[in-house]
Amino acid sequence: MPMQDTKRSIAISESNVTACKRFFFGCVFICCLFTSQLLSAQHSTSSYIRKYSPISVRLMEETGVPASVILGVAMLESGTGTSRNVKLLKNHFGIVGRNSLGKLKTKYRSRYKQYETDTASYRHFVKLLMKRKWFRDMKGNMEYAVWLKHMDHGGYSSAGHVWIKRVSDIIRRYKLYKMDKEDHLTSTNKQ
């Protein structure tokens, strides 16, 4: 009898080792998968910033709207360029309007405006801000938090303070405020 118990415990022990190995390798696989996804997301974010920071700075120089606000809002609203609205409509800001998705043979429907180019989306966003009555007082002010507060009070987002926090977090995390330095502004916007 004791011999059978020993064989049984060895068999149980070997199956436990096999189960532990499977569990371990499963965990390693999941960690690798998660890490690759994380690195991919970081890459897409840095690519988005590299691609759209020049237009954000150019629009800041032309209009006085901080580049950090322009790019920060675009990053949040577009999922750093990964949303369907960006891919299908070139809409980086969640602006509502007409689109031609109904004419295409796609199941995806959207209430968001379609743009010819990504730059057109950025320009339209800034034009909408310029139409606000508070714009004249804010033009050239590089305090992104004040801009976001005005935008929130103006009804840009229905998420309110949560939206402000999320955009502010993006601006701080990726140091987008560095684009707002005085040396980027033209003399016409400083007046």
C-alpha positions as CSV (number, residue, x, y, z in Angstrom):
1,M,0.0,0.0,0.0
2,P,2.6,2.5,0.9
3,M,4.3,2.0,-2.6
4,Q,1.0,2.8,-4.3
5,D,0.6,6.0,-2.3
6,T,4.1,7.0,-3.3
7,K,3.4,6.4,-7.0
8,R,0.1,8.2,-6.7
9,S,1.7,11.2,-5.0
10,I,4.5,11.2,-7.7
11,A,1.8,11.2,-10.4
12,I,-0.1,14.0,-8.7
13,S,3.1,15.8,-8.2
14,E,4.0,15.5,-11.9
15,S,0.6,16.7,-13.0
16,N,0.9,19.7,-10.6
17,V,4.3,20.5,-12.2
18,T,2.8,20.3,-15.7
19,A,-0.1,22.5,-14.6
20,C,2.3,25.0,-13.0
21,K,4.4,25.0,-16.2
22,R,1.3,25.7,-18.4
23,F,0.2,28.4,-16.0
24,F,3.6,30.0,-15.9
25,F,4.0,30.0,-19.7
26,G,0.4,31.2,-20.1
27,C,1.3,34.2,-17.8
28,V,4.5,34.9,-19.7
29,F,2.5,34.8,-23.0
30,I,-0.1,37.2,-21.7
31,C,2.6,39.6,-20.3
32,C,4.3,39.6,-23.6
33,L,1.1,40.3,-25.4
34,F,0.2,43.1,-23.0
35,T,3.6,44.6,-23.3
36,S,3.5,44.6,-27.1
37,Q,0.1,46.2,-27.1
38,L,1.4,48.9,-24.7
39,L,4.4,49.6,-26.8
40,S,2.3,49.7,-29.9
41,A,0.0,52.3,-28.2
42,Q,3.0,54.4,-27.1
43,H,4.3,54.2,-30.6
44,S,1.0,55.4,-32.2
45,T,0.8,58.2,-29.6
46,S,4.3,59.5,-30.4
47,S,3.7,59.1,-34.1
48,Y,0.5,61.1,-33.8
49,I,2.3,63.9,-31.9
50,R,5.1,64.0,-34.4
51,K,2.6,64.1,-37.3
52,Y,0.2,66.7,-36.0
53,S,2.3,69.0,-33.8
54,P,3.5,71.1,-36.8
55,I,0.0,71.9,-37.9
56,S,-0.9,72.7,-34.3
57,V,2.0,75.1,-33.9
58,R,1.2,76.7,-37.3
59,L,-2.4,77.3,-36.3
60,M,-1.2,78.7,-32.9
61,E,1.0,81.1,-34.7
62,E,-1.8,82.1,-37.1
63,T,-4.6,82.4,-34.5
64,G,-3.2,82.6,-31.0
65,V,-4.9,79.3,-29.8
66,P,-2.3,77.3,-27.9
67,A,-0.9,74.4,-29.8
68,S,-1.2,72.3,-26.6
69,V,-5.0,72.8,-26.6
70,I,-5.3,72.0,-30.3
71,L,-3.3,68.8,-30.1
72,G,-4.5,67.8,-26.7
73,V,-8.1,67.9,-27.7
74,A,-7.4,66.1,-30.9
75,M,-5.5,63.4,-29.1
76,L,-8.4,62.8,-26.7
77,E,-11.2,63.0,-29.2
78,S,-9.5,60.9,-31.9
79,G,-7.9,58.3,-29.6
80,T,-4.6,59.6,-31.0
81,G,-5.8,58.9,-34.5
82,T,-7.1,55.4,-33.9
83,S,-10.9,56.2,-33.9
84,R,-13.2,55.3,-36.8
85,N,-14.0,59.0,-37.2
86,V,-10.4,59.8,-38.0
87,K,-9.9,56.8,-40.3
88,L,-13.2,57.2,-42.2
89,L,-14.0,60.9,-41.9
90,K,-10.6,62.6,-41.0
91,N,-12.5,64.1,-38.0
92,H,-10.0,64.6,-35.2
93,F,-12.2,66.7,-32.9
94,G,-15.6,65.0,-32.7
95,I,-17.3,67.8,-34.6
96,V,-20.8,67.0,-35.6
97,G,-21.9,67.5,-39.2
98,R,-22.5,65.9,-42.6
99,N,-20.6,63.0,-44.1
100,S,-20.9,60.7,-47.0
101,L,-20.9,57.4,-45.1
102,G,-24.5,56.7,-46.1
103,K,-23.4,56.6,-49.8
104,L,-20.7,54.1,-49.0
105,K,-21.5,50.4,-48.6
106,T,-20.5,50.3,-44.9
107,K,-22.4,49.4,-41.9
108,Y,-20.7,52.2,-39.9
109,R,-22.9,55.3,-39.5
110,S,-21.8,58.5,-37.9
111,R,-23.2,61.9,-37.0
112,Y,-19.8,63.4,-37.3
113,K,-18.6,65.8,-40.0
114,Q,-16.4,64.5,-42.8
115,Y,-13.3,66.4,-43.9
116,E,-11.3,66.3,-47.1
117,T,-8.0,66.3,-45.2
118,D,-6.7,66.0,-41.6
119,T,-5.5,69.6,-41.8
120,A,-9.0,70.7,-42.7
121,S,-10.3,69.1,-39.5
122,Y,-7.7,71.0,-37.5
123,R,-8.4,74.3,-39.2
124,H,-12.2,73.9,-38.7
125,F,-11.7,73.3,-35.0
126,V,-9.7,76.5,-34.6
127,K,-12.3,78.4,-36.6
128,L,-15.0,77.2,-34.3
129,L,-13.0,78.5,-31.3
130,M,-12.4,81.8,-33.0
131,K,-16.2,82.3,-33.3
132,R,-16.6,82.2,-29.6
133,K,-17.3,85.6,-27.9
134,W,-14.5,84.9,-25.4
135,F,-11.9,84.3,-28.1
136,R,-10.8,87.9,-28.5
137,D,-9.9,88.1,-24.8
138,M,-8.1,84.8,-24.9
139,K,-6.2,85.2,-28.1
140,G,-2.5,84.8,-27.4
141,N,-3.0,83.6,-23.8
142,M,-1.0,80.4,-23.5
143,E,-2.6,79.1,-20.3
144,Y,-4.1,75.8,-21.6
145,A,-6.2,75.3,-18.4
146,V,-8.0,78.7,-19.0
147,W,-8.7,77.7,-22.6
148,L,-10.1,74.4,-21.6
149,K,-12.3,76.0,-18.9
150,H,-13.7,78.5,-21.5
151,M,-14.3,75.7,-24.0
152,D,-16.1,73.6,-21.3
153,H,-18.3,76.6,-20.3
154,G,-19.0,77.1,-24.0
155,G,-20.4,73.6,-24.3
156,Y,-17.6,72.0,-26.3
157,S,-17.9,68.7,-24.4
158,S,-20.8,67.3,-22.5
159,A,-18.4,65.5,-20.1
160,G,-17.5,68.8,-18.4
161,H,-14.9,68.7,-15.7
162,V,-14.0,65.1,-16.6
163,W,-13.2,66.3,-20.1
164,I,-11.0,69.1,-18.8
165,K,-9.1,66.7,-16.6
166,R,-8.5,64.2,-19.4
167,V,-7.3,66.8,-21.9
168,S,-5.1,68.5,-19.1
169,D,-3.7,65.1,-18.3
170,I,-2.7,64.5,-21.9
171,I,-1.1,67.9,-22.2
172,R,0.9,67.4,-19.0
173,R,1.8,63.7,-19.7
174,Y,3.2,64.4,-23.2
175,K,4.5,67.9,-22.3
176,L,2.5,69.5,-25.1
177,Y,2.7,72.8,-23.2
178,K,6.3,73.1,-24.5
179,M,4.8,73.9,-27.9
180,D,3.2,77.0,-26.5
181,K,6.4,78.9,-25.7
182,E,6.6,82.5,-26.6
183,D,9.3,81.9,-29.3
184,H,6.6,80.1,-31.4
185,L,4.3,83.1,-31.5
186,T,4.5,85.7,-34.2
187,S,4.6,89.4,-33.3
188,T,1.1,89.9,-34.7
189,N,-0.4,87.5,-32.1
190,K,1.4,89.2,-29.2
191,Q,-0.4,92.5,-29.8
